[in-house]
Amino acid sequence: MAAPALAAGDHPMGFFVTSAGMGNGAGPEAAGSKGRTWWAYLSTQVEEGRAVSARDRIGSSPWYNARSELIAVDLDQLHINPNIVKRTALDANGNQGNGRGDKPNRHDLLTGSKDYGTAYFLWEEGGHTCSNWTSSGEGSA
């Protein structure tokens, strides 16, 4: 299926929340988003070397959701005054996920990142990256 033509004032989608479920669910092509390079908003932790922060790997702004609503114009707006709320955090098809007030509430976004988009240090308490995104088994992040 070809992507719909954009009307005047519409912007191509550059941000979506995966709708494919738990574990291995962030493939944008599986969500129908083809024809561009996508970067998952994920940070990693490494034993040797340095961690990789999501904000350093997500590409250029601005970011719009599937309904052409502006998410952020730059990295600072994305992290300091984010517009990622229930109404705007849509999947690639423009559908809203379950959040506050919905049953079940599925609002959590796992990124392995602190609020400003930087990776956690290894010595900080808790696991934050599901073994650097290689584990889709049971547990918590």
N, CA, C and O atoms as a DFTB+ gen file, in Angstrom:
564 C
 N C O
     1  1       0.838      -1.174       0.000
     2  2       0.000       0.000       0.000
     3  2       0.886       1.240       0.000
     4  3       1.804       1.333       0.814
     5  1       0.641       2.159      -0.861
     6  2       1.424       3.388      -0.932
     7  2       1.019       4.319       0.204
     8  3      -0.125       4.310       0.659
     9  1       1.976       5.117       0.649
    10  2       1.678       6.102       1.691
    11  2       0.745       7.151       1.112
    12  3       0.868       7.509      -0.060
    13  1      -0.195       7.653       1.925
    14  2      -1.109       8.678       1.420
    15  2      -0.363       9.965       1.108
    16  3       0.615      10.303       1.775
    17  1      -0.826      10.675       0.096
    18  2      -0.222      11.954      -0.260
    19  2      -0.460      12.949       0.872
    20  3      -1.513      12.936       1.508
    21  1       0.519      13.805       1.115
    22  2       0.398      14.795       2.167
    23  2      -0.323      16.024       1.632
    24  3      -0.025      16.507       0.540
    25  1      -1.268      16.518       2.408
    26  2      -1.970      17.743       2.051
    27  2      -1.100      18.936       2.449
    28  3      -0.146      18.788       3.213
    29  1      -1.432      20.108       1.930
    30  2      -0.693      21.314       2.294
    31  2      -0.700      21.467       3.806
    32  3      -1.751      21.357       4.438
    33  1       0.458      21.717       4.385
    34  2       0.555      21.879       5.835
    35  2       0.806      20.574       6.573
    36  3       1.114      20.587       7.764
    37  1       0.677      19.432       5.872
    38  2       0.956      18.150       6.509
    39  2       2.461      17.910       6.512
    40  3       3.189      18.407       5.652
    41  1       2.907      17.147       7.485
    42  2       4.320      16.839       7.622
    43  2       4.490      15.333       7.699
    44  3       3.648      14.649       8.280
    45  1       5.559      14.806       7.126
    46  2       5.769      13.360       7.196
    47  2       6.043      12.918       8.633
    48  3       6.684      13.627       9.409
    49  1       5.550      11.749       8.959
    50  2       5.732      11.200      10.294
    51  2       7.208      10.948      10.549
    52  3       7.902      10.371       9.711
    53  1       7.684      11.383      11.704
    54  2       9.056      11.150      12.106
    55  2       9.142      10.614      13.521
    56  3      10.234      10.490      14.075
    57  1       7.991      10.294      14.115
    58  2       7.929       9.826      15.494
    59  2       6.721       8.933      15.649
    60  3       5.624       9.307      15.235
    61  1       6.895       7.757      16.238
    62  2       5.748       6.934      16.605
    63  2       6.118       6.029      17.756
    64  3       7.293       5.747      17.992
    65  1       5.107       5.577      18.468
    66  2       5.267       4.615      19.554
    67  2       4.901       3.259      18.972
    68  3       3.852       3.111      18.346
    69  1       5.762       2.270      19.176
    70  2       5.496       0.965      18.593
    71  2       4.170       0.403      19.098
    72  3       3.795       0.592      20.255
    73  1       3.485      -0.280      18.218
    74  2       2.200      -0.885      18.576
    75  2       2.257      -2.393      18.460
    76  3       1.231      -3.065      18.562
    77  1       3.452      -2.934      18.245
    78  2       3.592      -4.354      17.964
    79  2       3.654      -5.227      19.210
    80  3       3.830      -6.440      19.091
    81  1       3.517      -4.658      20.384
    82  2       3.490      -5.467      21.597
    83  2       4.838      -5.605      22.246
    84  3       5.794      -4.915      21.891
    85  1       4.905      -6.512      23.212
    86  2       6.100      -6.654      24.025
    87  2       7.216      -7.390      23.277
    88  3       6.962      -8.287      22.473
    89  1       8.448      -6.990      23.563
    90  2       9.619      -7.666      23.034
    91  2       9.710      -7.630      21.527
    92  3       8.758      -8.022      20.853
    93  1      10.792      -7.187      20.984
    94  2      11.037      -7.169      19.535
    95  2       9.915      -6.479      18.765
    96  3       9.601      -6.891      17.648
    97  1       9.311      -5.454      19.325
    98  2       8.148      -4.862      18.695
    99  2       8.346      -3.510      18.067
   100  3       7.363      -2.844      17.743
   101  1       9.571      -3.076      17.880
   102  2       9.772      -1.713      17.407
   103  2      10.166      -1.608      15.944
   104  3      10.698      -0.578      15.530
   105  1       9.925      -2.628      15.160
   106  2      10.281      -2.562      13.750
   107  2       9.323      -1.670      12.986
   108  3       8.159      -2.035      12.827
   109  1       9.772      -0.491      12.497
   110  2       8.851       0.419      11.810
   111  2       8.294      -0.153      10.515
   112  3       7.179       0.189      10.123
   113  1       9.052      -1.024       9.839
   114  2       8.517      -1.614       8.622
   115  2       7.337      -2.514       8.930
   116  3       6.401      -2.603       8.135
   117  1       7.370      -3.189      10.087
   118  2       6.235      -4.010      10.495
   119  2       5.019      -3.137      10.768
   120  3       3.881      -3.591      10.650
   121  1       5.263      -1.875      11.135
   122  2       4.168      -0.942      11.389
   123  2       3.724      -0.236      10.114
   124  3       2.820       0.598      10.156
   125  1       4.350      -0.559       8.977
   126  2       3.942       0.040       7.715
   127  2       4.686       1.310       7.359
   128  3       4.279       2.007       6.429
   129  1       5.763       1.641       8.063
   130  2       6.511       2.871       7.806
   131  2       7.772       2.546       7.030
   132  3       8.768       2.115       7.610
   133  1       7.734       2.749       5.731
   134  2       8.864       2.432       4.866
   135  2       9.318       3.686       4.136
   136  3       8.628       4.706       4.133
   137  1      10.491       3.593       3.516
   138  2      10.948       4.687       2.673
   139  2      11.757       5.744       3.390
   140  3      11.982       6.814       2.825
   141  1      12.202       5.497       4.603
   142  2      13.056       6.443       5.317
   143  2      13.874       5.684       6.336
   144  3      13.578       4.529       6.645
   145  1      14.897       6.324       6.856
   146  2      15.706       5.715       7.904
   147  2      15.098       6.073       9.252
   148  3      14.786       7.234       9.515
   149  1      14.935       5.071      10.096
   150  2      14.354       5.268      11.428
   151  2      15.398       4.965      12.486
   152  3      16.237       4.084      12.297
   153  1      15.353       5.685      13.595
   154  2      16.214       5.439      14.735
   155  2      15.342       5.187      15.956
   156  3      14.474       5.995      16.287
   157  1      15.576       4.076      16.615
   158  2      14.854       3.785      17.855
   159  2      15.389       4.698      18.952
   160  3      16.595       4.921      19.059
   161  1      14.490       5.214      19.751
   162  2      14.897       6.084      20.865
   163  2      15.310       5.191      22.029
   164  3      14.546       4.965      22.967
   165  1      16.543       4.689      21.944
   166  2      17.072       3.774      22.953
   167  2      18.487       4.179      23.317
   168  3      19.286       4.549      22.457
   169  1      18.783       4.101      24.610
   170  2      20.147       4.266      25.094
   171  2      20.686       2.895      25.458
   172  3      19.921       1.976      25.747
   173  1      22.022       2.758      25.442
   174  2      22.638       1.496      25.827
   175  2      23.645       1.728      26.941
   176  3      24.118       2.845      27.150
   177  1      23.962       0.660      27.645
   178  2      25.004       0.668      28.665
   179  2      26.031      -0.369      28.253
   180  3      25.661      -1.450      27.796
   181  1      27.293      -0.068      28.401
   182  2      28.323      -1.016      28.015
   183  2      29.305      -1.212      29.160
   184  3      29.552      -0.297      29.945
   185  1      29.856      -2.402      29.245
   186  2      30.828      -2.715      30.287
   187  2      32.140      -1.978      30.024
   188  3      32.698      -1.359      30.930
   189  1      32.631      -2.043      28.788
   190  2      33.877      -1.378      28.424
   191  2      33.564      -0.378      27.319
   192  3      32.707      -0.634      26.473
   193  1      34.235       0.727      27.324
   194  2      33.931       1.756      26.344
   195  2      32.891       2.712      26.902
   196  3      32.808       2.903      28.115
   197  1      32.111       3.303      26.038
   198  2      31.147       4.292      26.521
   199  2      29.722       3.884      26.188
   200  3      29.469       3.108      25.267
   201  1      28.821       4.420      26.950
   202  2      27.401       4.195      26.687
   203  2      26.980       5.052      25.492
   204  3      27.657       6.018      25.143
   205  1      25.873       4.693      24.881
   206  2      25.320       5.466      23.777
   207  2      23.987       6.038      24.234
   208  3      23.102       5.297      24.660
   209  1      23.843       7.354      24.145
   210  2      22.623       8.032      24.571
   211  2      21.654       8.172      23.404
   212  3      22.064       8.468      22.281
   213  1      20.376       7.960      23.669
   214  2      19.341       8.052      22.634
   215  2      19.368       9.404      21.933
   216  3      19.247       9.462      20.709
   217  1      19.523      10.474      22.673
   218  2      19.482      11.814      22.074
   219  2      20.585      12.026      21.054
   220  3      20.461      12.882      20.178
   221  1      21.681      11.247      21.156
   222  2      22.794      11.400      20.233
   223  2      22.632      10.567      18.970
   224  3      23.455      10.671      18.061
   225  1      21.589       9.742      18.890
   226  2      21.489       8.822      17.756
   227  2      20.151       8.876      17.023
   228  3      19.912       8.053      16.139
   229  1      19.274       9.816      17.363
   230  2      17.914       9.744      16.819
   231  2      17.674      10.550      15.548
   232  3      16.545      10.612      15.062
   233  1      18.697      11.156      15.014
   234  2      18.491      11.865      13.757
   235  2      18.078      13.313      13.967
   236  3      18.149      13.850      15.072
   237  1      17.648      13.920      12.883
   238  2      17.365      15.353      12.927
   239  2      15.888      15.636      13.144
   240  3      15.025      14.799      12.877
   241  1      15.629      16.814      13.625
   242  2      14.278      17.280      13.908
   243  2      13.811      18.148      12.742
   244  3      14.607      18.394      11.836
   245  1      12.598      18.614      12.712
   246  2      11.549      18.415      13.718
   247  2      10.920      17.032      13.594
   248  3      11.101      16.337      12.595
   249  1      10.173      16.647      14.638
   250  2       9.503      15.356      14.664
   251  2       7.994      15.565      14.727
   252  3       7.490      16.334      15.547
   253  1       7.289      14.868      13.848
   254  2       5.828      14.916      13.788
   255  2       5.290      13.502      13.959
   256  3       5.950      12.532      13.587
   257  1       4.086      13.388      14.525
   258  2       3.472      12.064      14.660
   259  2       2.677      11.720      13.398
   260  3       2.728      12.454      12.411
   261  1       1.955      10.621      13.429
   262  2       1.218      10.134      12.259
   263  2       0.066      11.047      11.847
   264  3      -0.449      10.915      10.737
   265  1      -0.346      11.964      12.710
   266  2      -1.413      12.923      12.375
   267  2      -0.852      14.294      12.045
   268  3      -1.585      15.283      12.038
   269  1       0.462      14.360      11.769
   270  2       1.166      15.609      11.444
   271  2       1.171      16.607      12.598
   272  3       1.305      17.810      12.375
   273  1       1.026      16.117      13.827
   274  2       1.107      16.996      14.996
   275  2       2.568      17.101      15.414
   276  3       3.271      16.094      15.501
   277  1       3.016      18.318      15.670
   278  2       4.392      18.555      16.052
   279  2       4.682      17.959      17.424
   280  3       3.980      18.243      18.395
   281  1       5.727      17.128      17.496
   282  2       6.194      16.572      18.765
   283  2       7.274      17.484      19.338
   284  3       7.217      17.837      20.516
   285  1       8.252      17.869      18.528
   286  2       9.324      18.761      18.982
   287  2      10.051      19.350      17.784
   288  3      10.154      18.713      16.735
   289  1      10.557      20.574      17.944
   290  2      11.303      21.226      16.872
   291  2      12.799      20.962      16.960
   292  3      13.511      21.110      15.967
   293  1      13.291      20.569      18.150
   294  2      14.707      20.279      18.314
   295  2      14.899      19.406      19.553
   296  3      13.939      19.100      20.260
   297  1      16.145      19.007      19.810
   298  2      16.432      18.125      20.938
   299  2      16.065      18.746      22.279
   300  3      15.563      18.049      23.161
   301  1      16.308      20.045      22.450
   302  2      15.964      20.675      23.723
   303  2      14.462      20.631      23.976
   304  3      14.032      20.307      25.083
   305  1      13.666      20.952      22.972
   306  2      12.220      20.901      23.163
   307  2      11.753      19.469      23.407
   308  3      10.835      19.243      24.196
   309  1      12.371      18.514      22.743
   310  2      12.000      17.115      22.943
   311  2      12.212      16.684      24.388
   312  3      11.440      15.883      24.914
   313  1      13.248      17.205      25.031
   314  2      13.579      16.756      26.379
   315  2      13.155      17.706      27.488
   316  3      12.858      17.248      28.591
   317  1      13.117      18.997      27.243
   318  2      12.780      19.951      28.303
   319  2      11.279      20.195      28.387
   320  3      10.722      20.251      29.484
   321  1      10.626      20.339      27.256
   322  2       9.190      20.622      27.225
   323  2       8.523      19.684      26.223
   324  3       7.966      20.133      25.222
   325  1       8.583      18.371      26.499
   326  2       8.108      17.417      25.483
   327  2       6.597      17.485      25.262
   328  3       5.822      17.781      26.171
   329  1       6.221      17.204      24.046
   330  2       4.819      17.133      23.673
   331  2       4.414      15.665      23.501
   332  3       3.509      15.352      22.728
   333  1       5.083      14.776      24.220
   334  2       4.758      13.359      24.156
   335  2       3.789      13.063      25.290
   336  3       4.186      12.734      26.408
   337  1       2.528      13.189      24.974
   338  2       1.441      12.949      25.933
   339  2       0.491      11.934      25.300
   340  3       0.654      11.570      24.135
   341  1      -0.480      11.488      26.051
   342  2      -1.394      10.455      25.558
   343  2      -1.980      10.811      24.191
   344  3      -2.079       9.944      23.323
   345  1      -2.362      12.049      23.989
   346  2      -3.005      12.476      22.754
   347  2      -2.051      12.441      21.558
   348  3      -2.486      12.195      20.433
   349  1      -0.752      12.687      21.787
   350  2       0.197      12.788      20.678
   351  2       1.075      11.558      20.500
   352  3       1.665      11.386      19.434
   353  1       1.181      10.700      21.504
   354  2       2.031       9.511      21.425
   355  2       1.285       8.414      20.669
   356  3       0.780       7.463      21.265
   357  1       1.228       8.563      19.363
   358  2       0.455       7.678      18.499
   359  2       1.338       6.596      17.896
   360  3       2.556       6.750      17.806
   361  1       0.704       5.494      17.482
   362  2       1.467       4.483      16.751
   363  2       1.606       4.927      15.293
   364  3       1.116       5.994      14.924
   365  1       2.258       4.133      14.480
   366  2       2.534       4.503      13.090
   367  2       1.269       4.624      12.249
   368  3       1.295       5.227      11.176
   369  1       0.163       4.058      12.725
   370  2      -1.107       4.143      12.006
   371  2      -1.993       5.273      12.509
   372  3      -3.121       5.429      12.042
   373  1      -1.487       6.074      13.469
   374  2      -2.249       7.192      14.014
   375  2      -3.186       6.814      15.135
   376  3      -4.056       7.603      15.502
   377  1      -3.031       5.624      15.689
   378  2      -3.886       5.167      16.787
   379  2      -3.273       5.519      18.132
   380  3      -2.057       5.474      18.318
   381  1      -4.141       5.868      19.052
   382  2      -3.721       6.205      20.405
   383  2      -3.642       4.936      21.243
   384  3      -4.535       4.090      21.178
   385  1      -2.577       4.800      22.029
   386  2      -2.430       3.653      22.913
   387  2      -3.149       3.861      24.232
   388  3      -3.589       4.966      24.552
   389  1      -3.259       2.795      24.982
   390  2      -3.881       2.885      26.301
   391  2      -2.979       3.661      27.252
   392  3      -1.775       3.412      27.313
   393  1      -3.554       4.591      27.986
   394  2      -2.813       5.404      28.949
   395  2      -3.649       5.633      30.181
   396  3      -4.498       4.807      30.518
   397  1      -3.426       6.729      30.854
   398  2      -4.178       7.049      32.066
   399  2      -5.671       7.031      31.785
   400  3      -6.149       7.623      30.818
   401  1      -6.390       6.341      32.649
   402  2      -7.838       6.254      32.517
   403  2      -8.299       5.071      31.683
   404  3      -9.492       4.770      31.653
   405  1      -7.380       4.394      31.005
   406  2      -7.723       3.231      30.189
   407  2      -7.401       1.951      30.951
   408  3      -6.521       1.928      31.812
   409  1      -8.116       0.906      30.625
   410  2      -7.843      -0.400      31.207
   411  2      -7.603      -1.385      30.079
   412  3      -8.476      -1.552      29.227
   413  1      -6.444      -2.048      30.041
   414  2      -5.302      -1.825      30.930
   415  2      -4.518      -0.594      30.509
   416  3      -4.541      -0.196      29.345
   417  1      -3.822       0.004      31.471
   418  2      -2.981       1.158      31.223
   419  2      -1.637       0.652      30.711
   420  3      -0.913      -0.028      31.439
   421  1      -1.301       0.975      29.472
   422  2      -0.036       0.545      28.865
   423  2       0.773       1.764      28.443
   424  3       1.207       1.853      27.294
   425  1       0.978       2.688      29.347
   426  2       1.606       3.956      28.999
   427  2       3.123       3.966      29.066
   428  3       3.741       4.910      28.575
   429  1       3.740       2.963      29.649
   430  2       5.181       2.995      29.839
   431  2       5.938       2.905      28.520
   432  3       5.587       2.119      27.639
   433  1       6.970       3.711      28.399
   434  2       7.869       3.677      27.259
   435  2       9.246       3.306      27.785
   436  3       9.811       4.037      28.599
   437  1       9.789       2.197      27.341
   438  2      11.111       1.777      27.769
   439  2      12.148       2.299      26.791
   440  3      12.105       1.975      25.604
   441  1      13.081       3.107      27.284
   442  2      14.098       3.697      26.425
   443  2      15.512       3.512      26.958
   444  3      16.477       3.711      26.220
   445  1      15.654       3.136      28.230
   446  2      16.979       3.055      28.838
   447  2      17.620       4.416      28.985
   448  3      18.841       4.518      29.094
   449  1      16.814       5.465      28.988
   450  2      17.319       6.839      28.990
   451  2      16.811       7.611      30.200
   452  3      15.724       7.352      30.716
   453  1      17.625       8.564      30.638
   454  2      17.190       9.518      31.649
   455  2      16.299      10.554      30.964
   456  3      16.150      10.532      29.742
   457  1      15.708      11.462      31.746
   458  2      14.784      12.453      31.198
   459  2      15.362      13.274      30.052
   460  3      14.628      13.633      29.130
   461  1      16.639      13.576      30.083
   462  2      17.234      14.414      29.049
   463  2      17.780      13.598      27.880
   464  3      18.462      14.135      27.006
   465  1      17.474      12.284      27.867
   466  2      17.847      11.437      26.739
   467  2      19.221      10.820      26.832
   468  3      19.718      10.258      25.856
   469  1      19.846      10.917      28.001
   470  2      21.175      10.348      28.172
   471  2      21.087       8.971      28.815
   472  3      20.125       8.651      29.514
   473  1      22.118       8.161      28.562
   474  2      22.170       6.797      29.088
   475  2      22.451       6.803      30.590
   476  3      23.042       7.742      31.123
   477  1      22.020       5.749      31.252
   478  2      22.364       5.539      32.650
   479  2      23.788       5.008      32.725
   480  3      24.253       4.313      31.821
   481  1      24.468       5.338      33.804
   482  2      25.787       4.766      34.055
   483  2      25.615       3.374      34.626
   484  3      24.615       3.099      35.289
   485  1      26.565       2.494      34.383
   486  2      26.480       1.112      34.864
   487  2      26.354       1.029      36.370
   488  3      25.708       0.116      36.883
   489  1      26.954       1.957      37.087
   490  2      26.915       1.888      38.544
   491  2      25.605       2.413      39.130
   492  3      25.388       2.291      40.336
   493  1      24.736       2.987      38.318
   494  2      23.448       3.439      38.831
   495  2      22.556       2.233      39.067
   496  3      22.593       1.260      38.314
   497  1      21.768       2.306      40.104
   498  2      20.956       1.175      40.546
   499  2      19.954       0.724      39.496
   500  3      19.317       1.539      38.828
   501  1      19.829      -0.592      39.365
   502  2      18.810      -1.176      38.500
   503  2      19.286      -1.384      37.077
   504  3      20.217      -0.727      36.613
   505  1      18.633      -2.309      36.394
   506  2      18.891      -2.531      34.978
   507  2      17.951      -1.646      34.184
   508  3      16.765      -1.556      34.500
   509  1      18.461      -1.003      33.174
   510  2      17.648      -0.036      32.427
   511  2      17.513      -0.358      30.950
   512  3      16.793       0.336      30.232
   513  1      18.205      -1.418      30.472
   514  2      18.227      -1.641      29.026
   515  2      17.931      -3.067      28.595
   516  3      18.210      -3.413      27.447
   517  1      17.383      -3.906      29.452
   518  2      17.090      -5.291      29.063
   519  2      18.291      -5.928      28.367
   520  3      18.185      -6.428      27.248
   521  1      19.439      -5.900      29.055
   522  2      20.690      -6.447      28.502
   523  2      21.041      -5.792      27.170
   524  3      21.334      -6.471      26.186
   525  1      21.006      -4.460      27.158
   526  2      21.279      -3.679      25.943
   527  2      20.363      -4.080      24.793
   528  3      20.796      -4.194      23.646
   529  1      19.115      -4.287      25.112
   530  2      18.045      -4.553      24.147
   531  2      18.229      -5.871      23.407
   532  3      17.779      -6.024      22.271
   533  1      18.894      -6.822      24.059
   534  2      19.048      -8.136      23.457
   535  2      18.148      -9.173      24.113
   536  3      18.084     -10.314      23.656
   537  1      17.451      -8.790      25.180
   538  2      16.596      -9.724      25.901
   539  2      15.138      -9.291      25.793
   540  3      14.800      -8.145      26.087
   541  1      14.289     -10.205      25.376
   542  2      12.849      -9.915      25.349
   543  2      12.108     -10.861      26.281
   544  3      10.902     -11.065      26.147
   545  1      12.844     -11.438      27.230
   546  2      12.243     -12.336      28.200
   547  2      11.543     -11.574      29.302
   548  3      11.466     -10.345      29.267
   549  1      11.036     -12.294      30.270
   550  2      10.337     -11.665      31.384
   551  2      11.324     -10.935      32.276
   552  3      12.507     -11.270      32.318
   553  1      10.837      -9.955      32.974
   554  2      11.657      -9.170      33.878
   555  2      11.210      -7.725      33.853
   556  3      10.082      -7.413      33.472
   557  1      12.088      -6.868      34.254
   558  2      11.748      -5.449      34.269
   559  2      12.945      -4.645      33.804
   560  3      14.084      -5.111      33.839
   561  1      12.665      -3.438      33.373
   562  2      13.739      -2.534      32.951
   563  2      13.565      -1.220      33.669
   564  3      14.357      -0.299      33.471
